[in-house]
Amino acid sequence: MAYNEHQAERIRQRLSKSNLTDEKKMMGGLIFMVNDKMCVGLDIDKKTGKDRLMVRVGKAKHDQLIFNKGSREMDFTGKVMRGFLYIDPEGFDVENDLDFWIEKALHFNRAIS
């Protein structure tokens, strides 16, 4: 399981106020579960060797958020998984950018709870 512990700690700090239920090592990285649902993930992109954030934003927000800095469609299995986005480092290295993505994932998580 490949992920950056520093980046994982940044995510933990932001999720500490939410109902963080678990962290699971899966999908080649670390997945953060909120309310027993997949919310945010972290791994290292095998092609680039760079950190990569995964956020679950839902199908309704997918099309508008895909145009944000660093975001791209999640194609973990080779097929696009609508409702999930990969965020490359330029989209979450700055604190405000990571806050933005965590809030989008938490917003969707609250909507399906």
C-alpha positions as CSV (number, residue, x, y, z in Angstrom):
1,M,0.0,0.0,0.0
2,A,1.6,3.2,-1.2
3,Y,0.7,6.6,0.2
4,N,2.4,9.6,1.8
5,E,2.0,9.6,5.5
6,H,2.4,13.4,5.6
7,Q,-0.6,13.8,3.2
8,A,-2.6,11.3,5.3
9,E,-2.0,13.4,8.4
10,R,-3.2,16.5,6.6
11,I,-6.5,14.7,5.7
12,R,-6.8,13.3,9.3
13,Q,-6.6,16.8,10.7
14,R,-9.5,18.0,8.5
15,L,-11.6,14.9,9.2
16,S,-11.1,15.0,13.0
17,K,-14.3,17.1,13.4
18,S,-16.4,14.8,11.3
19,N,-17.7,11.4,12.2
20,L,-14.5,9.6,11.0
21,T,-15.3,6.0,11.4
22,D,-12.3,4.2,9.9
23,E,-9.2,4.2,7.8
24,K,-8.8,1.3,5.5
25,K,-5.8,0.2,3.4
26,M,-7.4,-0.6,0.1
27,M,-7.3,0.2,-3.6
28,G,-3.5,0.5,-3.4
29,G,-3.6,3.3,-0.8
30,L,-5.5,4.6,2.2
31,I,-9.2,5.2,2.3
32,F,-10.9,7.4,4.9
33,M,-14.4,6.3,5.8
34,V,-16.9,8.8,7.2
35,N,-20.3,7.5,8.5
36,D,-19.2,4.1,7.3
37,K,-19.0,5.3,3.7
38,M,-15.9,5.9,1.4
39,C,-15.2,9.6,1.5
40,V,-11.6,10.4,0.7
41,G,-8.6,8.4,-0.5
42,L,-4.9,8.8,-0.9
43,D,-2.4,6.9,-2.9
44,I,0.6,7.4,-5.2
45,D,-0.1,7.4,-8.9
46,K,2.0,4.6,-10.4
47,K,2.4,6.4,-13.7
48,T,3.8,9.7,-12.2
49,G,5.0,8.6,-8.8
50,K,3.2,11.6,-7.3
51,D,0.6,11.8,-4.5
52,R,-3.0,11.5,-5.6
53,L,-6.1,12.4,-3.7
54,M,-9.4,10.6,-4.4
55,V,-12.6,12.4,-3.5
56,R,-16.2,11.1,-3.6
57,V,-18.3,14.0,-4.7
58,G,-21.4,12.3,-6.3
59,K,-22.6,12.2,-9.8
60,A,-24.4,15.5,-9.6
61,K,-21.3,17.5,-8.8
62,H,-18.9,15.4,-10.9
63,D,-19.3,17.4,-14.1
64,Q,-18.8,20.8,-12.6
65,L,-15.9,19.9,-10.3
66,I,-13.9,18.1,-13.1
67,F,-12.8,21.5,-14.3
68,N,-11.1,22.5,-11.1
69,K,-7.3,22.7,-10.8
70,G,-5.7,19.3,-10.7
71,S,-8.9,17.3,-10.9
72,R,-9.5,14.5,-13.4
73,E,-11.9,11.6,-13.8
74,M,-11.2,8.6,-11.7
75,D,-10.6,5.6,-13.9
76,F,-9.3,3.1,-11.3
77,T,-10.6,0.1,-13.3
78,G,-10.0,1.5,-16.7
79,K,-13.6,2.7,-16.8
80,V,-14.6,6.2,-15.6
81,M,-16.2,6.1,-12.1
82,R,-18.7,9.0,-12.2
83,G,-19.0,10.6,-8.8
84,F,-15.4,10.1,-7.9
85,L,-12.4,12.3,-8.9
86,Y,-8.7,12.1,-8.7
87,I,-6.9,15.2,-7.6
88,D,-3.3,15.7,-8.6
89,P,-0.9,17.4,-6.3
90,E,-1.3,20.9,-7.8
91,G,-4.9,20.7,-6.8
92,F,-4.4,19.9,-3.1
93,D,-0.9,20.9,-2.0
94,V,-2.1,24.3,-0.8
95,E,-4.1,24.2,2.4
96,N,-7.1,26.0,1.0
97,D,-7.3,23.7,-1.9
98,L,-7.2,20.6,0.3
99,D,-9.9,22.2,2.5
100,F,-12.0,22.7,-0.6
101,W,-11.9,19.0,-1.7
102,I,-12.4,17.7,1.8
103,E,-15.5,19.9,2.2
104,K,-16.9,18.7,-1.2
105,A,-16.4,15.1,-0.2
106,L,-18.0,15.6,3.3
107,H,-20.9,17.5,1.7
108,F,-21.7,14.5,-0.5
109,N,-21.2,12.1,2.5
110,R,-23.7,14.1,4.5
111,A,-26.2,14.0,1.7
112,I,-26.2,10.2,1.4
113,S,-26.2,9.6,5.2
